[in-house]
Amino acid sequence: MSNVKKSLLVLVAAPLLSVSALANTGNLLSDGNLDSAPASSGWDLSGGYRWNNSQFLVSDPSDYYVALRAVGRFDSYMTQTFATVAGTLYTVAFDYISSKGGTQFGLLNGTANSNSWIDYEVLGKSSSPTSWDKATYTFTALSDQTTIGFVASSAGSRLYLNNISVAAAVPEPASMALFMAGLGALALVARRRRLKG
């Protein structure tokens, strides 16, 4: 096999393998659906919170959600650190109800103690106390671990959370088409060089 063909094979195979890996990563969080008891869920919680089921916010009585409640001067937090690959694009999605201002979502580079924010968003008040909103964000990881965090930080604020997921972002079809067109152009250039040489 010629060197040109070998180079093209490597150029084609490596990106396609990485795209395939991205498509199969699934949810990187432990218990993103909040089905386990708090102690074994993988989430770190502090301040006022409730781990609820069979209540008015969910239609399925087996479904759980977390309610973070700021009480007086004390904030309520929920965090989880998960493995990432630096430079890789990820998508975060979650269902939430925010009862008033003072509820936030954030991503930290590294552990929760590193305090190097990748992204930080204030969640607006939901239109109704029983209507779930869906939030979706993308971020590029900066290290081999990232921490996702939620907080209710102003007195009386409540943040209800469910169906939290983090997954490697899958390229859009248009991006894949552009990528394949680029590979085709590389193959054409290599073929012309071979025919001339």
Secondary structure, DSSP 8 states (H G I E B T S, - for coil): --HHHHHHHHHHHHHHHHHHHHHT----STTTT--S-GGGSS-EEESEEEEEESSTT-SSTT-EEEEEE-BTTB-EEEEEEEE--TT-EEEEEEEEEE-SS-EEEEEEESSTTT--EEEEEEE---SSTT--EEEEEEEE--SSEEEEEEEE-STT-EEEEEEEEEEE----HHHHHHHHHHHHHHHHHHHHHHHH-
